[in-house]
Amino acid sequence: MTTWASSGATVQTTLDAFGRLHGFVNNAGGFYLADPSEEDPAWIDGKVQVNLLGAMYCGQHAIRHMTARGADPS
Amino acid sequence: MAKPNLTGRCAVVTGASKELGAAYAKDLAAAGVVVAVNNIDLASATAVVEAIGAQGDPPSLMGIP
């Protein structure tokens, strides 16, 4: 859930299986405690990918679908 | 507050293998929502689906990686 493509695949897989999407709970993410002076930049990159970019990408894919669908609840 | 009627609606829950995510999936399913249970590890997502209990046809719950 870290790339534009994998985030889109999550939304598309749901639409393929169920044919509709009304809600998206953007819950995925990781929490950890660390000494900032000791953190590995690659580890930081990974956390930003999941906790920030993954959530934003998923939200974008879901919002684009919902906006295109409109208010029709079906 | 009265619970909204969500029967037949569909939702994705990401990171739903444990804790809050699994609880969201469980409550949404109980409210009649068709839930796509997502986790980076498909096996753990599937375990949540099985724990909640797949119902209906087409299935009301699905694990997706």
Backbone of each chain as nested JSON, in Angstrom:
{
  "chains": [
    {"id": "A", "residues": [
      {"number": 1, "name": "MET", "atoms": {"N": [0.835, -1.201, 0.0], "CA": [0.0, 0.0, 0.0], "C": [0.865, 1.246, 0.0]}},
      {"number": 2, "name": "THR", "atoms": {"N": [1.938, 1.206, -0.771], "CA": [2.872, 2.322, -0.711], "C": [3.019, 3.056, -2.032]}},
      {"number": 3, "name": "THR", "atoms": {"N": [2.544, 2.457, -3.11], "CA": [2.721, 3.088, -4.416], "C": [1.378, 3.494, -5.009]}},
      {"number": 4, "name": "TRP", "atoms": {"N": [1.464, 4.358, -6.011], "CA": [0.256, 4.775, -6.719], "C": [-0.432, 3.556, -7.33]}},
      {"number": 5, "name": "ALA", "atoms": {"N": [0.367, 2.666, -7.918], "CA": [-0.199, 1.504, -8.597], "C": [-0.842, 0.526, -7.613]}},
      {"number": 6, "name": "SER", "atoms": {"N": [-0.151, 0.232, -6.517], "CA": [-0.716, -0.75, -5.587], "C": [-1.946, -0.192, -4.879]}},
      {"number": 7, "name": "SER", "atoms": {"N": [-1.958, 1.108, -4.65], "CA": [-3.131, 1.723, -4.039], "C": [-4.328, 1.647, -4.988]}},
      {"number": 8, "name": "GLY", "atoms": {"N": [-4.063, 1.901, -6.262], "CA": [-5.133, 1.794, -7.245], "C": [-5.637, 0.372, -7.383]}},
      {"number": 9, "name": "ALA", "atoms": {"N": [-4.72, -0.587, -7.249], "CA": [-5.121, -1.983, -7.358], "C": [-6.061, -2.378, -6.228]}},
      {"number": 10, "name": "THR", "atoms": {"N": [-5.863, -1.813, -5.054], "CA": [-6.746, -2.116, -3.92], "C": [-8.175, -1.664, -4.219]}},
      {"number": 11, "name": "VAL", "atoms": {"N": [-8.306, -0.453, -4.744], "CA": [-9.638, 0.05, -5.097], "C": [-10.223, -0.767, -6.242]}},
      {"number": 12, "name": "GLN", "atoms": {"N": [-9.421, -1.039, -7.267], "CA": [-9.939, -1.754, -8.433], "C": [-10.323, -3.189, -8.087]}},
      {"number": 13, "name": "THR", "atoms": {"N": [-9.537, -3.845, -7.238], "CA": [-9.86, -5.211, -6.83], "C": [-11.208, -5.253, -6.114]}},
      {"number": 14, "name": "THR", "atoms": {"N": [-11.446, -4.248, -5.304], "CA": [-12.73, -4.166, -4.595], "C": [-13.879, -3.966, -5.577]}},
      {"number": 15, "name": "LEU", "atoms": {"N": [-13.681, -3.074, -6.543], "CA": [-14.729, -2.824, -7.53], "C": [-14.978, -4.06, -8.384]}},
      {"number": 16, "name": "ASP", "atoms": {"N": [-13.902, -4.765, -8.737], "CA": [-14.059, -5.984, -9.537], "C": [-14.858, -7.034, -8.774]}},
      {"number": 17, "name": "ALA", "atoms": {"N": [-14.624, -7.12, -7.468], "CA": [-15.274, -8.163, -6.661], "C": [-16.704, -7.785, -6.286]}},
      {"number": 18, "name": "PHE", "atoms": {"N": [-16.931, -6.529, -5.914], "CA": [-18.219, -6.142, -5.332], "C": [-19.005, -5.154, -6.186]}},
      {"number": 19, "name": "GLY", "atoms": {"N": [-18.343, -4.543, -7.173], "CA": [-19.061, -3.687, -8.108], "C": [-19.419, -2.314, -7.592]}},
      {"number": 20, "name": "ARG", "atoms": {"N": [-18.951, -1.966, -6.419], "CA": [-19.302, -0.65, -5.859], "C": [-18.351, -0.32, -4.717]}},
      {"number": 21, "name": "LEU", "atoms": {"N": [-18.287, 0.958, -4.384], "CA": [-17.445, 1.389, -3.265], "C": [-18.026, 2.669, -2.676]}},
      {"number": 22, "name": "HIS", "atoms": {"N": [-18.399, 2.601, -1.413], "CA": [-19.009, 3.763, -0.75], "C": [-18.129, 4.352, 0.343]}},
      {"number": 23, "name": "GLY", "atoms": {"N": [-17.251, 3.533, 0.92], "CA": [-16.435, 4.03, 2.025], "C": [-15.026, 3.485, 1.956]}},
      {"number": 24, "name": "PHE", "atoms": {"N": [-14.082, 4.259, 2.474], "CA": [-12.688, 3.812, 2.473], "C": [-12.073, 4.186, 3.814]}},
      {"number": 25, "name": "VAL", "atoms": {"N": [-11.769, 3.183, 4.621], "CA": [-11.167, 3.419, 5.935], "C": [-9.653, 3.341, 5.786]}},
      {"number": 26, "name": "ASN", "atoms": {"N": [-9.036, 4.506, 5.765], "CA": [-7.605, 4.618, 5.467], "C": [-6.802, 4.346, 6.741]}},
      {"number": 27, "name": "ASN", "atoms": {"N": [-6.825, 3.102, 7.172], "CA": [-6.298, 2.742, 8.49], "C": [-4.843, 2.277, 8.476]}},
      {"number": 28, "name": "ALA", "atoms": {"N": [-4.388, 1.746, 7.362], "CA": [-3.06, 1.12, 7.323], "C": [-1.964, 2.108, 7.709]}},
      {"number": 29, "name": "GLY", "atoms": {"N": [-1.034, 1.629, 8.487], "CA": [0.08, 2.462, 8.89], "C": [0.827, 1.817, 10.034]}},
      {"number": 30, "name": "GLY", "atoms": {"N": [1.978, 2.347, 10.326], "CA": [2.779, 1.777, 11.404], "C": [3.19, 2.843, 12.398]}},
      {"number": 31, "name": "PHE", "atoms": {"N": [3.296, 2.428, 13.636], "CA": [3.727, 3.339, 14.7], "C": [4.964, 2.766, 15.362]}},
      {"number": 32, "name": "TYR", "atoms": {"N": [5.915, 3.607, 15.619], "CA": [7.09, 3.116, 16.332], "C": [7.76, 4.266, 17.07]}},
      {"number": 33, "name": "LEU", "atoms": {"N": [8.536, 3.91, 18.049], "CA": [9.32, 4.885, 18.807], "C": [10.789, 4.654, 18.504]}},
      {"number": 34, "name": "ALA", "atoms": {"N": [11.542, 5.73, 18.333], "CA": [12.957, 5.584, 18.022], "C": [13.714, 6.84, 18.441]}},
      {"number": 35, "name": "ASP", "atoms": {"N": [14.986, 6.685, 18.574], "CA": [15.879, 7.817, 18.803], "C": [16.146, 8.46, 17.445]}},
      {"number": 36, "name": "PRO", "atoms": {"N": [15.672, 9.679, 17.201], "CA": [15.833, 10.287, 15.873], "C": [17.279, 10.328, 15.4]}},
      {"number": 37, "name": "SER", "atoms": {"N": [18.204, 10.466, 16.335], "CA": [19.605, 10.565, 15.922], "C": [20.148, 9.246, 15.39]}},
      {"number": 38, "name": "GLU", "atoms": {"N": [19.434, 8.159, 15.674], "CA": [19.92, 6.837, 15.273], "C": [19.155, 6.255, 14.09]}},
      {"number": 39, "name": "GLU", "atoms": {"N": [18.14, 6.961, 13.59], "CA": [17.283, 6.364, 12.571], "C": [17.982, 6.238, 11.221]}},
      {"number": 40, "name": "ASP", "atoms": {"N": [17.712, 5.113, 10.576], "CA": [18.222, 4.841, 9.237], "C": [17.341, 5.573, 8.222]}},
      {"number": 41, "name": "PRO", "atoms": {"N": [17.925, 6.381, 7.35], "CA": [17.112, 7.111, 6.364], "C": [16.229, 6.19, 5.523]}},
      {"number": 42, "name": "ALA", "atoms": {"N": [16.713, 5.007, 5.208], "CA": [15.893, 4.078, 4.42], "C": [14.652, 3.658, 5.204]}},
      {"number": 43, "name": "TRP", "atoms": {"N": [14.811, 3.483, 6.498], "CA": [13.676, 3.128, 7.361], "C": [12.664, 4.274, 7.399]}},
      {"number": 44, "name": "ILE", "atoms": {"N": [13.19, 5.509, 7.495], "CA": [12.313, 6.679, 7.486], "C": [11.548, 6.747, 6.174]}},
      {"number": 45, "name": "ASP", "atoms": {"N": [12.247, 6.532, 5.069], "CA": [11.589, 6.55, 3.761], "C": [10.431, 5.565, 3.728]}},
      {"number": 46, "name": "GLY", "atoms": {"N": [10.683, 4.368, 4.258], "CA": [9.638, 3.341, 4.246], "C": [8.432, 3.755, 5.054]}},
      {"number": 47, "name": "LYS", "atoms": {"N": [8.673, 4.368, 6.208], "CA": [7.548, 4.789, 7.05], "C": [6.746, 5.897, 6.391]}},
      {"number": 48, "name": "VAL", "atoms": {"N": [7.45, 6.828, 5.728], "CA": [6.737, 7.896, 5.02], "C": [5.917, 7.315, 3.871]}},
      {"number": 49, "name": "GLN", "atoms": {"N": [6.487, 6.334, 3.186], "CA": [5.764, 5.697, 2.086], "C": [4.434, 5.118, 2.563]}},
      {"number": 50, "name": "VAL", "atoms": {"N": [4.491, 4.379, 3.656], "CA": [3.278, 3.712, 4.134], "C": [2.341, 4.69, 4.822]}},
      {"number": 51, "name": "ASN", "atoms": {"N": [2.868, 5.454, 5.756], "CA": [2.007, 6.256, 6.626], "C": [1.477, 7.524, 5.954]}},
      {"number": 52, "name": "LEU", "atoms": {"N": [2.215, 8.063, 5.019], "CA": [1.772, 9.303, 4.369], "C": [1.334, 9.055, 2.926]}},
      {"number": 53, "name": "LEU", "atoms": {"N": [2.287, 8.603, 2.095], "CA": [1.974, 8.491, 0.671], "C": [0.938, 7.416, 0.393]}},
      {"number": 54, "name": "GLY", "atoms": {"N": [1.054, 6.268, 1.057], "CA": [0.082, 5.201, 0.83], "C": [-1.327, 5.658, 1.156]}},
      {"number": 55, "name": "ALA", "atoms": {"N": [-1.475, 6.338, 2.276], "CA": [-2.8, 6.825, 2.667], "C": [-3.315, 7.855, 1.664]}},
      {"number": 56, "name": "MET", "atoms": {"N": [-2.433, 8.745, 1.211], "CA": [-2.87, 9.767, 0.257], "C": [-3.247, 9.146, -1.085]}},
      {"number": 57, "name": "TYR", "atoms": {"N": [-2.433, 8.203, -1.557], "CA": [-2.723, 7.561, -2.842], "C": [-4.037, 6.786, -2.786]}},
      {"number": 58, "name": "CYS", "atoms": {"N": [-4.216, 6.012, -1.718], "CA": [-5.465, 5.252, -1.578], "C": [-6.663, 6.198, -1.567]}},
      {"number": 59, "name": "GLY", "atoms": {"N": [-6.532, 7.275, -0.804], "CA": [-7.627, 8.235, -0.73], "C": [-7.945, 8.83, -2.081]}},
      {"number": 60, "name": "GLN", "atoms": {"N": [-6.907, 9.154, -2.83], "CA": [-7.135, 9.729, -4.166], "C": [-7.883, 8.775, -5.074]}},
      {"number": 61, "name": "HIS", "atoms": {"N": [-7.452, 7.518, -5.1], "CA": [-8.128, 6.538, -5.955], "C": [-9.594, 6.379, -5.543]}},
      {"number": 62, "name": "ALA", "atoms": {"N": [-9.823, 6.281, -4.235], "CA": [-11.192, 6.095, -3.759], "C": [-12.05, 7.317, -4.058]}},
      {"number": 63, "name": "ILE", "atoms": {"N": [-11.502, 8.513, -3.803], "CA": [-12.258, 9.749, -4.026], "C": [-12.585, 9.915, -5.506]}},
      {"number": 64, "name": "ARG", "atoms": {"N": [-11.618, 9.602, -6.361], "CA": [-11.876, 9.756, -7.803], "C": [-13.027, 8.861, -8.23]}},
      {"number": 65, "name": "HIS", "atoms": {"N": [-13.053, 7.626, -7.715], "CA": [-14.159, 6.729, -8.056], "C": [-15.475, 7.283, -7.521]}},
      {"number": 66, "name": "MET", "atoms": {"N": [-15.478, 7.682, -6.256], "CA": [-16.726, 8.137, -5.633], "C": [-17.24, 9.414, -6.3]}},
      {"number": 67, "name": "THR", "atoms": {"N": [-16.349, 10.317, -6.654], "CA": [-16.76, 11.552, -7.31], "C": [-17.363, 11.271, -8.683]}},
      {"number": 68, "name": "ALA", "atoms": {"N": [-16.743, 10.336, -9.403], "CA": [-17.259, 9.994, -10.724], "C": [-18.618, 9.316, -10.618]}},
      {"number": 69, "name": "ARG", "atoms": {"N": [-18.803, 8.531, -9.547], "CA": [-20.077, 7.826, -9.361], "C": [-21.19, 8.789, -8.989]}},
      {"number": 70, "name": "GLY", "atoms": {"N": [-20.849, 9.833, -8.218], "CA": [-21.862, 10.781, -7.789], "C": [-22.592, 10.308, -6.557]}},
      {"number": 71, "name": "ALA", "atoms": {"N": [-23.737, 10.909, -6.289], "CA": [-24.453, 10.66, -5.043], "C": [-25.298, 9.398, -5.072]}},
      {"number": 72, "name": "ASP", "atoms": {"N": [-25.394, 8.753, -6.22], "CA": [-26.193, 7.525, -6.317], "C": [-25.656, 6.508, -5.309]}},
      {"number": 73, "name": "PRO", "atoms": {"N": [-26.47, 6.101, -4.358], "CA": [-25.978, 5.199, -3.319], "C": [-25.815, 3.763, -3.771]}},
      {"number": 74, "name": "SER", "atoms": {"N": [-26.22, 3.417, -4.98], "CA": [-26.155, 2.022, -5.411], "C": [-24.733, 1.623, -5.75]}}
    ]},
    {"id": "B", "residues": [
      {"number": 1, "name": "MET", "atoms": {"N": [-26.415, 8.218, 19.534], "CA": [-26.683, 8.524, 18.13], "C": [-27.107, 7.26, 17.419]}},
      {"number": 2, "name": "ALA", "atoms": {"N": [-28.171, 7.374, 16.62], "CA": [-28.664, 6.203, 15.893], "C": [-27.652, 5.773, 14.843]}},
      {"number": 3, "name": "LYS", "atoms": {"N": [-27.531, 4.472, 14.699], "CA": [-26.608, 3.97, 13.685], "C": [-27.231, 4.124, 12.297]}},
      {"number": 4, "name": "PRO", "atoms": {"N": [-26.443, 4.605, 11.332], "CA": [-26.982, 4.727, 9.976], "C": [-27.219, 3.352, 9.37]}},
      {"number": 5, "name": "ASN", "atoms": {"N": [-28.17, 3.3, 8.459], "CA": [-28.427, 2.045, 7.755], "C": [-27.437, 1.917, 6.608]}},
      {"number": 6, "name": "LEU", "atoms": {"N": [-26.509, 1.003, 6.735], "CA": [-25.452, 0.853, 5.742], "C": [-25.586, -0.434, 4.937]}},
      {"number": 7, "name": "THR", "atoms": {"N": [-26.722, -1.073, 5.046], "CA": [-26.911, -2.332, 4.356], "C": [-26.671, -2.193, 2.852]}},
      {"number": 8, "name": "GLY", "atoms": {"N": [-25.836, -3.068, 2.341], "CA": [-25.574, -3.084, 0.911], "C": [-24.463, -2.155, 0.464]}},
      {"number": 9, "name": "ARG", "atoms": {"N": [-24.014, -1.292, 1.369], "CA": [-22.893, -0.431, 1.007], "C": [-21.595, -1.239, 1.017]}},
      {"number": 10, "name": "CYS", "atoms": {"N": [-20.591, -0.716, 0.364], "CA": [-19.307, -1.42, 0.263], "C": [-18.186, -0.507, 0.741]}},
      {"number": 11, "name": "ALA", "atoms": {"N": [-17.28, -1.068, 1.523], "CA": [-16.17, -0.274, 2.04], "C": [-14.884, -1.09, 2.073]}},
      {"number": 12, "name": "VAL", "atoms": {"N": [-13.778, -0.398, 1.921], "CA": [-12.452, -0.987, 2.1], "C": [-11.935, -0.565, 3.475]}},
      {"number": 13, "name": "VAL", "atoms": {"N": [-11.3, -1.487, 4.189], "CA": [-10.553, -1.135, 5.395], "C": [-9.112, -1.569, 5.16]}},
      {"number": 14, "name": "THR", "atoms": {"N": [-8.19, -0.607, 5.122], "CA": [-6.783, -0.966, 4.915], "C": [-6.127, -1.277, 6.258]}},
      {"number": 15, "name": "GLY", "atoms": {"N": [-5.12, -2.119, 6.208], "CA": [-4.422, -2.482, 7.432], "C": [-5.333, -3.131, 8.449]}},
      {"number": 16, "name": "ALA", "atoms": {"N": [-6.194, -4.029, 7.967], "CA": [-7.284, -4.531, 8.807], "C": [-6.979, -5.881, 9.45]}},
      {"number": 17, "name": "SER", "atoms": {"N": [-5.717, -6.212, 9.62], "CA": [-5.396, -7.546, 10.141], "C": [-5.499, -7.635, 11.661]}},
      {"number": 18, "name": "LYS", "atoms": {"N": [-5.507, -6.499, 12.339], "CA": [-5.525, -6.552, 13.809], "C": [-5.972, -5.213, 14.372]}},
      {"number": 19, "name": "GLU", "atoms": {"N": [-6.176, -5.217, 15.667], "CA": [-6.44, -3.993, 16.427], "C": [-7.552, -3.143, 15.798]}},
      {"number": 20, "name": "LEU", "atoms": {"N": [-7.28, -1.841, 15.592], "CA": [-8.34, -0.947, 15.127], "C": [-8.898, -1.361, 13.777]}},
      {"number": 21, "name": "GLY", "atoms": {"N": [-8.008, -1.728, 12.846], "CA": [-8.476, -2.083, 11.511], "C": [-9.43, -3.265, 11.534]}},
      {"number": 22, "name": "ALA", "atoms": {"N": [-9.085, -4.284, 12.304], "CA": [-9.949, -5.457, 12.406], "C": [-11.275, -5.095, 13.064]}},
      {"number": 23, "name": "ALA", "atoms": {"N": [-11.217, -4.177, 14.031], "CA": [-12.45, -3.754, 14.711], "C": [-13.351, -2.966, 13.761]}},
      {"number": 24, "name": "TYR", "atoms": {"N": [-12.747, -2.109, 12.936], "CA": [-13.542, -1.379, 11.94], "C": [-14.236, -2.352, 10.998]}},
      {"number": 25, "name": "ALA", "atoms": {"N": [-13.488, -3.332, 10.521], "CA": [-14.054, -4.311, 9.58], "C": [-15.198, -5.076, 10.228]}},
      {"number": 26, "name": "LYS", "atoms": {"N": [-15.002, -5.483, 11.47], "CA": [-16.034, -6.246, 12.174], "C": [-17.304, -5.423, 12.35]}},
      {"number": 27, "name": "ASP", "atoms": {"N": [-17.165, -4.171, 12.782], "CA": [-18.335, -3.329, 13.025], "C": [-19.051, -2.977, 11.733]}},
      {"number": 28, "name": "LEU", "atoms": {"N": [-18.285, -2.71, 10.668], "CA": [-18.914, -2.413, 9.386], "C": [-19.691, -3.613, 8.877]}},
      {"number": 29, "name": "ALA", "atoms": {"N": [-19.09, -4.8, 9.0], "CA": [-19.778, -6.016, 8.558], "C": [-21.064, -6.215, 9.361]}},
      {"number": 30, "name": "ALA", "atoms": {"N": [-20.993, -5.94, 10.662], "CA": [-22.177, -6.089, 11.518], "C": [-23.278, -5.1, 11.128]}},
      {"number": 31, "name": "ALA", "atoms": {"N": [-22.873, -3.965, 10.527], "CA": [-23.844, -2.951, 10.103], "C": [-24.364, -3.22, 8.693]}},
      {"number": 32, "name": "GLY", "atoms": {"N": [-23.974, -4.361, 8.122], "CA": [-24.477, -4.734, 6.813], "C": [-23.628, -4.296, 5.649]}},
      {"number": 33, "name": "VAL", "atoms": {"N": [-22.445, -3.802, 5.941], "CA": [-21.559, -3.334, 4.882], "C": [-20.775, -4.504, 4.284]}},
      {"number": 34, "name": "VAL", "atoms": {"N": [-20.666, -4.5, 2.981], "CA": [-19.773, -5.43, 2.293], "C": [-18.358, -4.885, 2.458]}},
      {"number": 35, "name": "VAL", "atoms": {"N": [-17.479, -5.667, 3.066], "CA": [-16.166, -5.147, 3.457], "C": [-15.036, -5.844, 2.704]}},
      {"number": 36, "name": "ALA", "atoms": {"N": [-14.162, -5.056, 2.107], "CA": [-12.913, -5.571, 1.566], "C": [-11.849, -5.395, 2.64]}},
      {"number": 37, "name": "VAL", "atoms": {"N": [-11.418, -6.518, 3.226], "CA": [-10.46, -6.496, 4.336], "C": [-9.048, -6.539, 3.756]}},
      {"number": 38, "name": "ASN", "atoms": {"N": [-8.36, -5.425, 3.859], "CA": [-7.046, -5.298, 3.214], "C": [-5.919, -5.428, 4.223]}},
      {"number": 39, "name": "ASN", "atoms": {"N": [-4.88, -6.133, 3.813], "CA": [-3.619, -6.104, 4.556], "C": [-2.491, -6.473, 3.624]}},
      {"number": 40, "name": "ILE", "atoms": {"N": [-1.302, -5.965, 3.916], "CA": [-0.138, -6.27, 3.091], "C": [0.117, -7.772, 3.069]}},
      {"number": 41, "name": "ASP", "atoms": {"N": [-0.256, -8.437, 4.141], "CA": [-0.151, -9.899, 4.232], "C": [-1.548, -10.474, 4.053]}},
      {"number": 42, "name": "LEU", "atoms": {"N": [-1.786, -11.071, 2.879], "CA": [-3.131, -11.552, 2.554], "C": [-3.609, -12.601, 3.554]}},
      {"number": 43, "name": "ALA", "atoms": {"N": [-2.697, -13.453, 4.032], "CA": [-3.105, -14.511, 4.959], "C": [-3.715, -13.926, 6.229]}},
      {"number": 44, "name": "SER", "atoms": {"N": [-3.137, -12.84, 6.72], "CA": [-3.677, -12.245, 7.945], "C": [-5.009, -11.556, 7.673]}},
      {"number": 45, "name": "ALA", "atoms": {"N": [-5.172, -10.99, 6.466], "CA": [-6.465, -10.407, 6.105], "C": [-7.524, -11.5, 6.0]}},
      {"number": 46, "name": "THR", "atoms": {"N": [-7.138, -12.618, 5.403], "CA": [-8.069, -13.732, 5.259], "C": [-8.476, -14.277, 6.627]}},
      {"number": 47, "name": "ALA", "atoms": {"N": [-7.535, -14.268, 7.551], "CA": [-7.842, -14.749, 8.899], "C": [-8.908, -13.874, 9.557]}},
      {"number": 48, "name": "VAL", "atoms": {"N": [-8.851, -12.558, 9.313], "CA": [-9.865, -11.657, 9.86], "C": [-11.216, -11.929, 9.216]}},
      {"number": 49, "name": "VAL", "atoms": {"N": [-11.192, -12.137, 7.899], "CA": [-12.429, -12.464, 7.194], "C": [-13.06, -13.722, 7.79]}},
      {"number": 50, "name": "GLU", "atoms": {"N": [-12.232, -14.732, 8.024], "CA": [-12.754, -15.993, 8.567], "C": [-13.241, -15.804, 9.995]}},
      {"number": 51, "name": "ALA", "atoms": {"N": [-12.553, -14.943, 10.748], "CA": [-12.952, -14.71, 12.138], "C": [-14.304, -14.008, 12.211]}},
      {"number": 52, "name": "ILE", "atoms": {"N": [-14.525, -13.058, 11.307], "CA": [-15.809, -12.351, 11.298], "C": [-16.906, -13.269, 10.772]}},
      {"number": 53, "name": "GLY", "atoms": {"N": [-16.537, -14.078, 9.797], "CA": [-17.49, -15.034, 9.254], "C": [-18.053, -14.585, 7.928]}},
      {"number": 54, "name": "ALA", "atoms": {"N": [-17.633, -15.211, 6.867], "CA": [-18.136, -14.859, 5.55], "C": [-19.62, -15.189, 5.453]}},
      {"number": 55, "name": "GLN", "atoms": {"N": [-20.365, -14.25, 4.9], "CA": [-21.811, -14.428, 4.791], "C": [-22.262, -14.016, 3.392]}},
      {"number": 56, "name": "GLY", "atoms": {"N": [-23.343, -14.624, 2.95], "CA": [-23.986, -14.194, 1.717], "C": [-23.286, -14.658, 0.466]}},
      {"number": 57, "name": "ASP", "atoms": {"N": [-23.923, -14.376, -0.657], "CA": [-23.393, -14.752, -1.955], "C": [-23.808, -13.693, -2.954]}},
      {"number": 58, "name": "PRO", "atoms": {"N": [-22.934, -12.874, -3.471], "CA": [-21.489, -12.933, -3.334], "C": [-21.035, -12.659, -1.905]}},
      {"number": 59, "name": "PRO", "atoms": {"N": [-19.829, -13.076, -1.575], "CA": [-19.383, -12.948, -0.2], "C": [-19.397, -11.5, 0.272]}},
      {"number": 60, "name": "SER", "atoms": {"N": [-19.768, -11.312, 1.512], "CA": [-19.842, -9.962, 2.059], "C": [-18.504, -9.506, 2.607]}},
      {"number": 61, "name": "LEU", "atoms": {"N": [-17.541, -10.419, 2.637], "CA": [-16.213, -10.075, 3.111], "C": [-15.191, -10.668, 2.16]}},
      {"number": 62, "name": "MET", "atoms": {"N": [-14.114, -9.949, 1.97], "CA": [-13.073, -10.448, 1.09], "C": [-11.729, -9.937, 1.583]}},
      {"number": 63, "name": "GLY", "atoms": {"N": [-10.752, -10.809, 1.609], "CA": [-9.401, -10.384, 1.947], "C": [-8.657, -9.981, 0.694]}},
      {"number": 64, "name": "ILE", "atoms": {"N": [-8.01, -8.828, 0.723], "CA": [-7.207, -8.405, -0.43], "C": [-5.841, -7.929, 0.057]}},
      {"number": 65, "name": "PRO", "atoms": {"N": [-4.793, -8.25, -0.694], "CA": [-3.45, -7.846, -0.276], "C": [-3.185, -6.374, -0.559]}}
    ]}
  ]
}
